[in-house]
């Protein structure tokens, strides 16, 4: 299942969670799941109409006095000690870290002690963690988002009167496409910016998909815009997912990074490849090319995930003679694979267990493992490969050890 966040009127924490609740996430389930993090709140939803569009307006009712000026260290401890799933914990911690880094840079304070004033309240914590819980509940595996529209004017907060978009929002939206709007106030909050920057794998037009459901979350401000203050979330099935449903083929969005060099020492190439793999590159290859003035050179091509893109670019521009790289987002499909340990005539060895499109299982020796056996036994590497392949051909995958 995939989702498209159409933020035509901006995005905030309550708009996000409201839209996901509108898609079918039960409030009582959310309250129960969130109780492992904090107490003293209730979730209330109202059905509202804006420009004749029906939407869910979420209200977090805080019971008693809320210690709203929590710092990053406080919130981090709450999440880490909770019983939330690892994925929800990971996304929640990443989101609060983004806000903390933005606030610490703006105010010149240490990240661990920086205080979240408006964002440290129970309602904001509920919005953030509740959004990731809801994504998990709905079974959403990939999220796309529109370009983010920004408002104008000024808002008053704990620091006084500041311009819109507020500094924290601008910092969090670094490297994310934004656009102007006719709104006369804040329509993208730091909470909303942090949530969508964590969730979305790419920003732009709606992807090709089979639409299954649409949810609307309502904002609370009069934005002065000609558009209704709503967030629309479109839930559907990706066309790639539909084509391969029931098979072992997986798919994901990845980035391809390329650069051409013709003046780099060959010794650097080996070191560069090792460094890239050590820093989460999914694949690295060198392609011979002819460049300007008929110089022979190489094209360096690296595949990586979004969260590692900046590190990969930094390594290439630091370790090579390149003065620029090209990169783009693309989809890749791949076979389901995992690591297993099998019993062979060489002893217990680690292999790759691969599931083919027809769901048949095959095993492929790990190069480093086969190389070690070949050296120890003083036999050709190809013979080691052949022996392992023949011995694993008829293995029952249900009887394997998992590494």
Secondary structure as a PSIPRED ss2 file (coil, helix, strand):
# PSIPRED VFORMAT (PSIPRED V4.0)

   1 X C   1.000  0.000  0.000
   2 X E   0.000  0.000  1.000
   3 X E   0.000  0.000  1.000
   4 X E   0.000  0.000  1.000
   5 X E   0.000  0.000  1.000
   6 X E   0.000  0.000  1.000
   7 X C   1.000  0.000  0.000
   8 X C   1.000  0.000  0.000
   9 X C   1.000  0.000  0.000
  10 X C   1.000  0.000  0.000
  11 X E   0.000  0.000  1.000
  12 X C   1.000  0.000  0.000
  13 X H   0.000  1.000  0.000
  14 X H   0.000  1.000  0.000
  15 X H   0.000  1.000  0.000
  16 X H   0.000  1.000  0.000
  17 X H   0.000  1.000  0.000
  18 X H   0.000  1.000  0.000
  19 X H   0.000  1.000  0.000
  20 X H   0.000  1.000  0.000
  21 X H   0.000  1.000  0.000
  22 X H   0.000  1.000  0.000
  23 X C   1.000  0.000  0.000
  24 X C   1.000  0.000  0.000
  25 X C   1.000  0.000  0.000
  26 X C   1.000  0.000  0.000
  27 X H   0.000  1.000  0.000
  28 X H   0.000  1.000  0.000
  29 X H   0.000  1.000  0.000
  30 X H   0.000  1.000  0.000
  31 X H   0.000  1.000  0.000
  32 X H   0.000  1.000  0.000
  33 X H   0.000  1.000  0.000
  34 X H   0.000  1.000  0.000
  35 X C   1.000  0.000  0.000
  36 X C   1.000  0.000  0.000
  37 X C   1.000  0.000  0.000
  38 X C   1.000  0.000  0.000
  39 X C   1.000  0.000  0.000
  40 X C   1.000  0.000  0.000
  41 X E   0.000  0.000  1.000
  42 X E   0.000  0.000  1.000
  43 X E   0.000  0.000  1.000
  44 X E   0.000  0.000  1.000
  45 X E   0.000  0.000  1.000
  46 X E   0.000  0.000  1.000
  47 X E   0.000  0.000  1.000
  48 X E   0.000  0.000  1.000
  49 X E   0.000  0.000  1.000
  50 X E   0.000  0.000  1.000
  51 X C   1.000  0.000  0.000
  52 X C   1.000  0.000  0.000
  53 X E   0.000  0.000  1.000
  54 X E   0.000  0.000  1.000
  55 X E   0.000  0.000  1.000
  56 X E   0.000  0.000  1.000
  57 X E   0.000  0.000  1.000
  58 X E   0.000  0.000  1.000
  59 X E   0.000  0.000  1.000
  60 X E   0.000  0.000  1.000
  61 X E   0.000  0.000  1.000
  62 X E   0.000  0.000  1.000
  63 X C   1.000  0.000  0.000
  64 X C   1.000  0.000  0.000
  65 X C   1.000  0.000  0.000
  66 X C   1.000  0.000  0.000
  67 X C   1.000  0.000  0.000
  68 X C   1.000  0.000  0.000
  69 X C   1.000  0.000  0.000
  70 X C   1.000  0.000  0.000
  71 X E   0.000  0.000  1.000
  72 X H   0.000  1.000  0.000
  73 X H   0.000  1.000  0.000
  74 X H   0.000  1.000  0.000
  75 X H   0.000  1.000  0.000
  76 X H   0.000  1.000  0.000
  77 X H   0.000  1.000  0.000
  78 X H   0.000  1.000  0.000
  79 X H   0.000  1.000  0.000
  80 X H   0.000  1.000  0.000
  81 X C   1.000  0.000  0.000
  82 X C   1.000  0.000  0.000
  83 X C   1.000  0.000  0.000
  84 X C   1.000  0.000  0.000
  85 X C   1.000  0.000  0.000
  86 X H   0.000  1.000  0.000
  87 X H   0.000  1.000  0.000
  88 X H   0.000  1.000  0.000
  89 X H   0.000  1.000  0.000
  90 X H   0.000  1.000  0.000
  91 X H   0.000  1.000  0.000
  92 X H   0.000  1.000  0.000
  93 X H   0.000  1.000  0.000
  94 X H   0.000  1.000  0.000
  95 X H   0.000  1.000  0.000
  96 X H   0.000  1.000  0.000
  97 X H   0.000  1.000  0.000
  98 X H   0.000  1.000  0.000
  99 X H   0.000  1.000  0.000
 100 X H   0.000  1.000  0.000
 101 X H   0.000  1.000  0.000
 102 X H   0.000  1.000  0.000
 103 X H   0.000  1.000  0.000
 104 X H   0.000  1.000  0.000
 105 X H   0.000  1.000  0.000
 106 X H   0.000  1.000  0.000
 107 X H   0.000  1.000  0.000
 108 X C   1.000  0.000  0.000
 109 X C   1.000  0.000  0.000
 110 X C   1.000  0.000  0.000
 111 X C   1.000  0.000  0.000
 112 X C   1.000  0.000  0.000
 113 X C   1.000  0.000  0.000
 114 X C   1.000  0.000  0.000
 115 X E   0.000  0.000  1.000
 116 X C   1.000  0.000  0.000
 117 X C   1.000  0.000  0.000
 118 X H   0.000  1.000  0.000
 119 X H   0.000  1.000  0.000
 120 X H   0.000  1.000  0.000
 121 X C   1.000  0.000  0.000
 122 X H   0.000  1.000  0.000
 123 X H   0.000  1.000  0.000
 124 X H   0.000  1.000  0.000
 125 X H   0.000  1.000  0.000
 126 X H   0.000  1.000  0.000
 127 X H   0.000  1.000  0.000
 128 X H   0.000  1.000  0.000
 129 X H   0.000  1.000  0.000
 130 X H   0.000  1.000  0.000
 131 X H   0.000  1.000  0.000
 132 X H   0.000  1.000  0.000
 133 X H   0.000  1.000  0.000
 134 X H   0.000  1.000  0.000
 135 X H   0.000  1.000  0.000
 136 X H   0.000  1.000  0.000
 137 X H   0.000  1.000  0.000
 138 X C   1.000  0.000  0.000
 139 X C   1.000  0.000  0.000
 140 X C   1.000  0.000  0.000
 141 X C   1.000  0.000  0.000
 142 X E   0.000  0.000  1.000
 143 X E   0.000  0.000  1.000
 144 X E   0.000  0.000  1.000
 145 X E   0.000  0.000  1.000
 146 X C   1.000  0.000  0.000
 147 X C   1.000  0.000  0.000
 148 X E   0.000  0.000  1.000
 149 X E   0.000  0.000  1.000
 150 X E   0.000  0.000  1.000
 151 X C   1.000  0.000  0.000
 152 X C   1.000  0.000  0.000
 153 X C   1.000  0.000  0.000
 154 X E   0.000  0.000  1.000
 155 X E   0.000  0.000  1.000
 156 X E   0.000  0.000  1.000
 157 X E   0.000  0.000  1.000
 158 X C   1.000  0.000  0.000
 159 X C   1.000  0.000  0.000
 160 X E   0.000  0.000  1.000
 161 X E   0.000  0.000  1.000
 162 X E   0.000  0.000  1.000
 163 X E   0.000  0.000  1.000
 164 X C   1.000  0.000  0.000
 165 X C   1.000  0.000  0.000
 166 X C   1.000  0.000  0.000
 167 X H   0.000  1.000  0.000
 168 X H   0.000  1.000  0.000
 169 X H   0.000  1.000  0.000
 170 X H   0.000  1.000  0.000
 171 X H   0.000  1.000  0.000
 172 X H   0.000  1.000  0.000
 173 X C   1.000  0.000  0.000
 174 X C   1.000  0.000  0.000
 175 X C   1.000  0.000  0.000
 176 X C   1.000  0.000  0.000
 177 X C   1.000  0.000  0.000
 178 X E   0.000  0.000  1.000
 179 X E   0.000  0.000  1.000
 180 X E   0.000  0.000  1.000
 181 X C   1.000  0.000  0.000
 182 X C   1.000  0.000  0.000
 183 X C   1.000  0.000  0.000
 184 X C   1.000  0.000  0.000
 185 X C   1.000  0.000  0.000
 186 X C   1.000  0.000  0.000
 187 X C   1.000  0.000  0.000
 188 X E   0.000  0.000  1.000
 189 X C   1.000  0.000  0.000
 190 X H   0.000  1.000  0.000
 191 X H   0.000  1.000  0.000
 192 X H   0.000  1.000  0.000
 193 X H   0.000  1.000  0.000
 194 X H   0.000  1.000  0.000
 195 X H   0.000  1.000  0.000
 196 X H   0.000  1.000  0.000
 197 X H   0.000  1.000  0.000
 198 X H   0.000  1.000  0.000
 199 X H   0.000  1.000  0.000
 200 X E   0.000  0.000  1.000
 201 X E   0.000  0.000  1.000
 202 X E   0.000  0.000  1.000
 203 X E   0.000  0.000  1.000
 204 X C   1.000  0.000  0.000
 205 X C   1.000  0.000  0.000
 206 X C   1.000  0.000  0.000
 207 X C   1.000  0.000  0.000
 208 X C   1.000  0.000  0.000
 209 X E   0.000  0.000  1.000
 210 X E   0.000  0.000  1.000
 211 X E   0.000  0.000  1.000
 212 X E   0.000  0.000  1.000
 213 X E   0.000  0.000  1.000
 214 X E   0.000  0.000  1.000
 215 X E   0.000  0.000  1.000
 216 X E   0.000  0.000  1.000
 217 X E   0.000  0.000  1.000
 218 X E   0.000  0.000  1.000
 219 X C   1.000  0.000  0.000
 220 X C   1.000  0.000  0.000
 221 X C   1.000  0.000  0.000
 222 X C   1.000  0.000  0.000
 223 X C   1.000  0.000  0.000
 224 X C   1.000  0.000  0.000
 225 X C   1.000  0.000  0.000
 226 X C   1.000  0.000  0.000
 227 X C   1.000  0.000  0.000
 228 X C   1.000  0.000  0.000
 229 X C   1.000  0.000  0.000
 230 X E   0.000  0.000  1.000
 231 X E   0.000  0.000  1.000
 232 X E   0.000  0.000  1.000
 233 X E   0.000  0.000  1.000
 234 X E   0.000  0.000  1.000
 235 X E   0.000  0.000  1.000
 236 X E   0.000  0.000  1.000
 237 X E   0.000  0.000  1.000
 238 X E   0.000  0.000  1.000
 239 X H   0.000  1.000  0.000
 240 X H   0.000  1.000  0.000
 241 X H   0.000  1.000  0.000
 242 X H   0.000  1.000  0.000
 243 X H   0.000  1.000  0.000
 244 X C   1.000  0.000  0.000
 245 X C   1.000  0.000  0.000
 246 X C   1.000  0.000  0.000
 247 X C   1.000  0.000  0.000
 248 X C   1.000  0.000  0.000
 249 X E   0.000  0.000  1.000
 250 X E   0.000  0.000  1.000
 251 X E   0.000  0.000  1.000
 252 X E   0.000  0.000  1.000
 253 X E   0.000  0.000  1.000
 254 X E   0.000  0.000  1.000
 255 X E   0.000  0.000  1.000
 256 X E   0.000  0.000  1.000
 257 X E   0.000  0.000  1.000
 258 X E   0.000  0.000  1.000
 259 X E   0.000  0.000  1.000
 260 X E   0.000  0.000  1.000
 261 X E   0.000  0.000  1.000
 262 X C   1.000  0.000  0.000
 263 X C   1.000  0.000  0.000
 264 X C   1.000  0.000  0.000
 265 X C   1.000  0.000  0.000
 266 X H   0.000  1.000  0.000
 267 X H   0.000  1.000  0.000
 268 X H   0.000  1.000  0.000
 269 X H   0.000  1.000  0.000
 270 X H   0.000  1.000  0.000
 271 X H   0.000  1.000  0.000
 272 X H   0.000  1.000  0.000
 273 X H   0.000  1.000  0.000
 274 X H   0.000  1.000  0.000
 275 X H   0.000  1.000  0.000
 276 X H   0.000  1.000  0.000
 277 X H   0.000  1.000  0.000
 278 X H   0.000  1.000  0.000
 279 X C   1.000  0.000  0.000
 280 X C   1.000  0.000  0.000
 281 X C   1.000  0.000  0.000
 282 X C   1.000  0.000  0.000
 283 X E   0.000  0.000  1.000
 284 X E   0.000  0.000  1.000
 285 X E   0.000  0.000  1.000
 286 X E   0.000  0.000  1.000
 287 X E   0.000  0.000  1.000
 288 X E   0.000  0.000  1.000
 289 X E   0.000  0.000  1.000
 290 X E   0.000  0.000  1.000
 291 X C   1.000  0.000  0.000
 292 X H   0.000  1.000  0.000
 293 X H   0.000  1.000  0.000
 294 X H   0.000  1.000  0.000
 295 X C   1.000  0.000  0.000
 296 X E   0.000  0.000  1.000
 297 X E   0.000  0.000  1.000
 298 X E   0.000  0.000  1.000
 299 X E   0.000  0.000  1.000
 300 X E   0.000  0.000  1.000
 301 X E   0.000  0.000  1.000
 302 X E   0.000  0.000  1.000
 303 X E   0.000  0.000  1.000
 304 X E   0.000  0.000  1.000
 305 X C   1.000  0.000  0.000
 306 X H   0.000  1.000  0.000
 307 X H   0.000  1.000  0.000
 308 X H   0.000  1.000  0.000
 309 X H   0.000  1.000  0.000
 310 X H   0.000  1.000  0.000
 311 X H   0.000  1.000  0.000
 312 X H   0.000  1.000  0.000
 313 X H   0.000  1.000  0.000
 314 X H   0.000  1.000  0.000
 315 X H   0.000  1.000  0.000
 316 X H   0.000  1.000  0.000
 317 X H   0.000  1.000  0.000
 318 X H   0.000  1.000  0.000
 319 X H   0.000  1.000  0.000
 320 X C   1.000  0.000  0.000
 321 X C   1.000  0.000  0.000
 322 X C   1.000  0.000  0.000
 323 X C   1.000  0.000  0.000
 324 X C   1.000  0.000  0.000
 325 X C   1.000  0.000  0.000
 326 X E   0.000  0.000  1.000
 327 X E   0.000  0.000  1.000
 328 X E   0.000  0.000  1.000
 329 X E   0.000  0.000  1.000
 330 X E   0.000  0.000  1.000
 331 X E   0.000  0.000  1.000
 332 X E   0.000  0.000  1.000
 333 X E   0.000  0.000  1.000
 334 X E   0.000  0.000  1.000
 335 X E   0.000  0.000  1.000
 336 X E   0.000  0.000  1.000
 337 X E   0.000  0.000  1.000
 338 X E   0.000  0.000  1.000
 339 X E   0.000  0.000  1.000
 340 X E   0.000  0.000  1.000
 341 X E   0.000  0.000  1.000
 342 X E   0.000  0.000  1.000
 343 X E   0.000  0.000  1.000
 344 X E   0.000  0.000  1.000
 345 X C   1.000  0.000  0.000
 346 X C   1.000  0.000  0.000
 347 X E   0.000  0.000  1.000
 348 X E   0.000  0.000  1.000
 349 X E   0.000  0.000  1.000
 350 X E   0.000  0.000  1.000
 351 X E   0.000  0.000  1.000
 352 X E   0.000  0.000  1.000
 353 X E   0.000  0.000  1.000
 354 X E   0.000  0.000  1.000
 355 X E   0.000  0.000  1.000
 356 X C   1.000  0.000  0.000
 357 X C   1.000  0.000  0.000
 358 X C   1.000  0.000  0.000
 359 X C   1.000  0.000  0.000
 360 X C   1.000  0.000  0.000
 361 X E   0.000  0.000  1.000
 362 X E   0.000  0.000  1.000
 363 X E   0.000  0.000  1.000
 364 X E   0.000  0.000  1.000
 365 X E   0.000  0.000  1.000
 366 X C   1.000  0.000  0.000
 367 X H   0.000  1.000  0.000
 368 X H   0.000  1.000  0.000
 369 X H   0.000  1.000  0.000
 370 X H   0.000  1.000  0.000
 371 X H   0.000  1.000  0.000
 372 X H   0.000  1.000  0.000
 373 X H   0.000  1.000  0.000
 374 X H   0.000  1.000  0.000
 375 X H   0.000  1.000  0.000
 376 X H   0.000  1.000  0.000
 377 X H   0.000  1.000  0.000
 378 X C   1.000  0.000  0.000
 379 X C   1.000  0.000  0.000
 380 X C   1.000  0.000  0.000
 381 X H   0.000  1.000  0.000
 382 X H   0.000  1.000  0.000
 383 X H   0.000  1.000  0.000
 384 X H   0.000  1.000  0.000
 385 X H   0.000  1.000  0.000
 386 X H   0.000  1.000  0.000
 387 X H   0.000  1.000  0.000
 388 X H   0.000  1.000  0.000
 389 X H   0.000  1.000  0.000
 390 X H   0.000  1.000  0.000
 391 X H   0.000  1.000  0.000
 392 X H   0.000  1.000  0.000
 393 X C   1.000  0.000  0.000
 394 X C   1.000  0.000  0.000
 395 X C   1.000  0.000  0.000
 396 X C   1.000  0.000  0.000
 397 X H   0.000  1.000  0.000
 398 X H   0.000  1.000  0.000
 399 X H   0.000  1.000  0.000
 400 X C   1.000  0.000  0.000
 401 X E   0.000  0.000  1.000
 402 X E   0.000  0.000  1.000
 403 X C   1.000  0.000  0.000
